[in-house]
Amino acid sequence: MTLRTLRDLDVRDKRVLLREDLNVPLADGKIADYTRVDAALPTLTYLRENGARTIVLSHLGRPDGRPDPKYSLRPLVEALAERLNTPIGFANDCVGEVAARAVAALKSGAILLLENVRFHPGEEQNDPDFAQSLAKLGELYVNDAFGTAHRAHASTEGVAHLLPSAAGLLMECEVNALSKLLDHPAQPYVCIIGGAKVKDKVGVFSNLVERVQGFCVGGGMANTFLCAKGYDVGRSLRDDDLRPAKSILELVAHHAVAFQLPKDVVAAPAIDRDDEAHNVGLNAVGDRMILDIGAQTAADYAASIERAKTIVFNGPMGVYERTAFQSGTRVIGEAIARATSAGAFSVVGGGDAAAAAHELGFASKVSHLSTGGGATLEFLEGKTLPGIAVLQ
């Protein structure tokens, strides 16, 4: 995949409309996680150092197309200013006279953050008139918001048709890294896949089955596969419909791909009954809940990972947020870190996988940590992402 990139544009003294993903979690009006803020810094720094007049667009939350103070981007001003060591302007709207006046006052090297684009219904509708209103503010358009690239919204797709456009440094990095998982990946290639439901990952299994040598399966979806193979998983989370799981089992068997499921598990009467968690065999689950892969399973998965040259981790192995059920994901993370140190190319998918990597301390020890959730998943499924396609 070849993208027009930021380095293809002459940005000096130009008004650059920059779409970033600053959809950060807030707690009592304060930023609870700066991951997306930090991910935006390389592109912002490049534009500032190269004399652009940078106009930042982003969304926050789901305000349903109308202004809502709790979803204001204003808390991002201080965070960006501190990290970039430069003043950041702010406009109370992203279109109209308020935005136009703020943009007109921008000097070369300055940065202006506009208010939440989702305060207008035209954003999610990809309304041409709203896209045109945004485009009038800039001379060039740069999309650095990989996390929203699977959405055909006005600020992620519509504007790109109206201005000379390119991918930001984060977008470029994400596309290059994830493409390595799909285009001639080094072998052996292992996919560690977890999450709650099989039906949410059918596309990933289907697209990767011809590329990987093996899958290591955990999380709630492992329970569904175990049920499909005839095991009793007690009161564990699982899909009611076993047909997708059975079809995937048939698919991997047809392609002769290794498909590792838990041999043992960590089970407890309930998620909050940590003190009653025990490592048991599959035939001893009883009426308990499976909440993590077991020690032997984790060791087997780790052995497969350490032999790999390409690794993608797309979902935790258990309820990693609780100490009693995080051992499986921790062992997997440590194995990925060792393999990476030995020369393997490793990617941690966005969403829960990235959160688990941060929580358990292996985020900085992999080749690439994706900032996308749904966007990463759809990329791995082989789908066309509108926010990327328009930059090709």
C-alpha positions in Angstrom: 0.0 0.0 0.0 1.5 3.3 -1.1 0.3 6.5 0.6 0.9 10.1 0.0 2.7 11.2 3.1 3.4 14.3 5.1 6.9 14.6 3.6 5.3 14.9 0.2 3.8 18.2 1.1 5.3 21.7 1.3 3.7 22.9 4.5 5.7 26.1 5.2 3.4 28.9 6.0 0.4 26.9 4.8 -2.8 26.3 6.7 -2.7 22.6 7.4 -6.0 20.9 8.5 -4.8 18.0 10.7 -7.1 15.2 11.8 -5.8 13.6 15.0 -7.5 11.0 17.2 -7.6 12.8 20.6 -10.5 10.8 21.8 -8.9 10.3 25.3 -10.6 8.9 28.4 -11.5 11.6 30.9 -12.1 11.3 34.6 -13.6 14.3 36.4 -12.6 16.5 33.5 -9.0 15.3 33.5 -7.2 13.1 31.0 -6.9 9.6 32.4 -4.7 8.1 29.6 -2.3 10.2 27.4 -1.5 7.4 24.9 -3.4 9.1 22.0 -2.0 12.5 22.9 1.6 11.2 22.8 0.9 9.4 19.5 0.0 12.7 17.9 3.2 14.5 18.9 5.5 13.5 16.1 3.2 14.9 13.4 2.5 18.1 15.4 6.2 18.6 16.0 7.0 18.1 12.3 4.4 20.7 11.3 5.5 23.2 13.9 9.2 22.9 13.1 8.5 23.2 9.3 6.5 26.4 9.8 3.0 25.2 9.1 -0.1 26.9 10.5 -1.6 23.8 12.1 -5.4 23.5 12.6 -6.2 20.4 14.6 -9.5 18.5 14.2 -10.6 15.7 16.5 -13.6 14.1 18.1 -14.2 13.1 21.7 -16.9 10.7 22.9 -20.4 10.4 21.4 -22.1 13.8 21.8 -24.8 12.8 19.2 -24.3 15.7 16.8 -24.8 18.5 19.3 -22.6 20.5 21.7 -22.1 18.9 25.1 -19.6 20.4 27.6 -18.5 17.0 29.0 -17.2 16.2 25.5 -15.3 19.4 25.0 -11.7 19.1 23.7 -10.6 22.1 25.9 -8.8 19.8 28.4 -6.5 18.7 25.6 -5.1 22.3 25.2 -3.0 22.1 28.4 -1.8 18.5 27.7 -0.6 19.4 24.2 1.0 22.7 25.3 3.0 20.9 28.1 4.2 18.1 25.8 5.1 20.4 22.9 6.4 23.2 25.1 4.5 25.8 23.0 1.2 27.7 23.4 -1.9 26.0 21.9 -4.8 28.1 20.7 -8.4 26.9 21.0 -11.6 27.8 19.2 -15.1 27.1 20.6 -16.3 25.7 17.3 -14.8 23.8 14.4 -16.6 25.7 11.6 -18.2 29.1 11.1 -17.0 32.6 12.1 -15.5 31.6 15.4 -13.2 29.0 13.7 -12.4 31.3 10.8 -11.3 34.2 13.0 -9.0 31.9 15.0 -7.5 30.4 11.9 -6.9 33.8 10.4 -4.9 34.8 13.4 -2.5 31.8 13.2 1.1 32.5 12.5 3.7 30.2 11.0 4.6 27.4 13.4 1.5 28.0 15.6 -1.1 25.3 16.5 -4.8 25.8 16.9 -7.2 23.1 18.3 -10.8 23.4 17.2 -13.7 22.1 19.2 -15.2 18.6 18.8 -16.2 17.9 15.2 -19.0 15.6 16.5 -20.8 18.6 18.0 -22.2 18.8 14.4 -24.4 16.1 12.9 -22.7 16.5 9.5 -19.5 14.9 10.8 -20.7 11.4 11.2 -23.1 11.8 8.2 -20.1 12.7 6.1 -22.2 15.6 4.9 -20.6 17.3 1.9 -21.6 20.8 3.1 -20.0 20.2 6.5 -16.9 18.8 4.8 -16.7 21.9 2.7 -17.0 24.1 5.7 -14.1 22.3 7.3 -12.0 22.4 4.1 -12.4 26.2 3.7 -10.3 26.6 6.8 -7.2 24.9 5.3 -5.0 24.7 2.3 -3.7 21.2 2.9 -5.2 18.2 4.7 -3.3 15.6 6.8 -4.9 12.6 8.3 -3.0 11.2 11.3 -6.0 9.6 13.1 -5.5 5.9 12.4 -8.0 5.1 15.1 -10.8 6.6 13.1 -9.6 5.5 9.6 -12.4 2.9 9.4 -15.0 5.7 9.6 -16.1 7.6 6.5 -16.8 10.8 8.3 -16.5 14.4 7.1 -13.2 15.1 8.9 -11.7 11.7 8.1 -12.7 11.1 4.5 -14.8 13.9 3.1 -12.2 16.7 3.5 -9.6 14.6 1.8 -11.4 14.9 -1.5 -11.4 18.7 -1.3 -7.8 19.5 -0.4 -4.3 18.2 -1.3 -4.0 15.4 1.3 -1.5 13.1 2.9 -1.0 10.7 5.7 0.5 11.9 9.0 3.5 10.3 10.6 1.4 8.1 12.9 -0.9 7.0 10.1 2.1 6.1 7.9 3.7 4.2 10.8 0.5 2.2 11.5 -0.1 1.3 7.9 3.5 0.2 7.3 3.6 -1.9 10.5 0.2 -3.6 10.0 0.9 -4.2 6.3 3.9 -6.4 7.4 1.4 -8.7 9.0 -0.5 -9.2 5.7 2.1 -8.8 2.9 4.7 -11.6 2.8 5.2 -11.9 6.6 8.3 -13.7 7.8 7.7 -17.2 8.9 6.9 -18.8 11.3 4.0 -16.5 12.0 1.8 -16.8 15.1 -1.4 -15.0 16.0 -2.3 -14.8 19.7 -6.0 -14.0 19.7 -8.4 -13.4 22.6 -11.4 -11.3 23.4 -14.9 -12.0 24.4 -16.7 -13.3 21.3 -15.7 -15.5 18.3 -18.2 -13.7 16.1 -16.2 -10.4 16.6 -13.0 -12.0 15.2 -14.3 -14.2 12.4 -12.9 -11.8 9.8 -9.4 -11.9 11.4 -9.3 -15.7 11.4 -10.5 -15.9 7.8 -8.0 -13.3 6.6 -5.0 -14.6 8.5 -5.5 -18.4 8.1 -3.6 -18.4 4.8 -0.8 -16.4 6.3 -0.1 -17.8 9.8 1.4 -21.1 10.9 -0.6 -21.1 14.1 -3.2 -19.5 16.3 -3.0 -19.4 20.1 -6.5 -18.8 21.4 -7.6 -17.4 24.8 -10.2 -15.1 26.4 -13.9 -15.7 26.3 -13.7 -16.9 22.7 -11.6 -19.9 23.8 -14.6 -21.0 25.9 -16.8 -21.0 22.8 -14.3 -23.1 20.8 -14.0 -25.5 23.7 -17.8 -25.8 23.7 -17.8 -26.4 20.0 -15.4 -29.3 20.6 -17.7 -30.8 23.3 -16.2 -29.5 26.5 -18.3 -28.3 29.4 -17.2 -24.8 30.4 -19.6 -24.3 33.3 -20.8 -20.7 33.7 -18.1 -19.2 31.6 -18.6 -16.5 29.1 -19.3 -18.0 25.6 -21.2 -17.4 22.5 -24.7 -18.9 22.4 -24.3 -19.6 18.6 -21.5 -22.2 18.1 -21.8 -22.2 14.3 -19.1 -19.5 13.7 -16.7 -21.4 16.0 -17.3 -24.6 14.2 -16.8 -23.1 10.8 -13.5 -21.6 11.9 -12.4 -25.0 13.3 -13.2 -26.5 9.9 -11.3 -23.7 8.1 -8.1 -24.1 10.1 -8.2 -27.8 9.7 -8.6 -27.4 5.9 -5.5 -25.2 5.8 -3.6 -27.4 8.2 -2.9 -24.5 10.5 -2.0 -25.2 14.2 -4.9 -24.2 16.4 -4.0 -24.2 20.1 -6.7 -24.1 22.7 -6.4 -24.2 26.5 -5.4 -27.6 28.0 -5.9 -26.1 31.5 -7.5 -23.0 32.8 -7.9 -20.7 35.8 -11.4 -20.9 37.1 -13.4 -19.3 40.0 -17.0 -19.1 41.1 -17.1 -15.5 39.9 -14.9 -12.7 38.7 -14.8 -11.1 42.1 -13.9 -14.3 43.9 -10.2 -14.0 43.4 -9.3 -15.9 46.5 -11.1 -19.0 45.1 -9.3 -19.0 41.8 -7.6 -22.4 40.9 -5.7 -23.8 38.0 -7.7 -26.8 36.9 -8.0 -29.2 33.9 -10.7 -28.9 31.4 -12.7 -31.7 32.9 -12.7 -30.0 36.4 -14.3 -26.7 35.6 -17.7 -27.7 37.1 -20.1 -24.8 37.6 -17.3 -22.3 37.8 -16.2 -19.6 35.3 -13.0 -19.9 33.2 -11.2 -16.5 33.6 -7.7 -17.1 32.3 -5.7 -19.7 30.5 -3.8 -22.2 32.8 -0.1 -22.4 33.5 0.6 -25.3 31.2 -1.3 -23.7 28.3 0.5 -20.4 28.8 3.8 -22.3 28.7 2.8 -24.1 25.5 1.7 -20.8 23.9 5.0 -19.1 25.0 7.0 -21.9 23.3 5.2 -21.3 20.0 5.7 -17.6 20.3 9.4 -17.8 20.9 9.9 -19.8 17.7 8.1 -17.2 15.7 9.5 -14.5 13.4 6.2 -12.6 13.0 3.8 -12.2 15.9 0.4 -10.4 16.3 -1.3 -10.2 19.7 -4.9 -9.3 19.3 -6.7 -9.8 22.6 -5.9 -10.8 26.2 -5.9 -14.3 27.5 -8.1 -13.6 30.5 -9.5 -11.0 32.8 -6.1 -9.3 33.0 -7.5 -6.4 35.1 -7.6 -8.6 38.2 -4.4 -10.1 39.6 -5.7 -13.6 39.9 -6.5 -13.8 36.2 -3.6 -12.0 34.5 -0.9 -14.6 34.6 -1.7 -16.0 31.2 -1.6 -12.6 29.5 1.6 -11.7 31.4 3.4 -14.9 30.3 2.3 -14.4 26.7 3.6 -10.7 26.9 6.9 -11.8 28.3 7.3 -14.4 25.5 6.5 -11.8 22.8 9.1 -9.5 24.4 11.7 -12.2 24.3 11.0 -13.1 20.7 11.1 -9.4 19.7 14.4 -9.0 21.4 15.7 -12.0 19.4 14.7 -10.4 16.1 11.0 -11.2 15.6 8.6 -8.6 14.3 5.7 -8.2 16.8 2.5 -6.1 16.7 0.1 -5.6 19.6 -3.4 -4.8 18.2 -5.3 -1.9 19.6 -8.1 -1.8 22.1 -8.0 -4.4 25.0 -4.7 -5.9 23.7 -2.9 -2.5 23.9 -4.5 -1.8 27.3 -3.2 -5.2 28.6 0.3 -4.5 27.2 0.4 -1.2 29.1 -1.0 -2.7 32.3 1.4 -5.7 32.3 4.5 -3.8 31.2 5.3 -5.2 27.8 4.0 -2.3 25.6 7.5 -0.8 25.1 9.0 -4.2 24.3 7.2 -5.0 21.1 7.9 -3.8 17.5 4.7 -1.9 17.2 1.8 -1.0 19.5 -1.2 0.0 17.4 -3.3 3.0 18.4 -6.4 1.6 16.7 -9.2 -0.5 18.1 -11.8 -1.1 15.4 -9.5 0.3 12.7 -6.8 -2.3 13.6 -9.3 -5.1 13.6 -10.7 -4.1 10.2 -7.2 -3.7 8.8 -6.3 -7.3 9.9 -9.6 -8.5 8.4 -8.4 -7.1 5.0 -11.1 -4.5 4.8 -10.7 -1.2 2.9 -10.5 1.6 5.5 -12.1 4.8 4.0 -9.7 7.2 5.8 -6.7 5.3 4.3 -8.1 4.5 0.9 -8.5 8.2 0.1 -4.8 8.9 0.8 -3.5 6.2 -1.6 
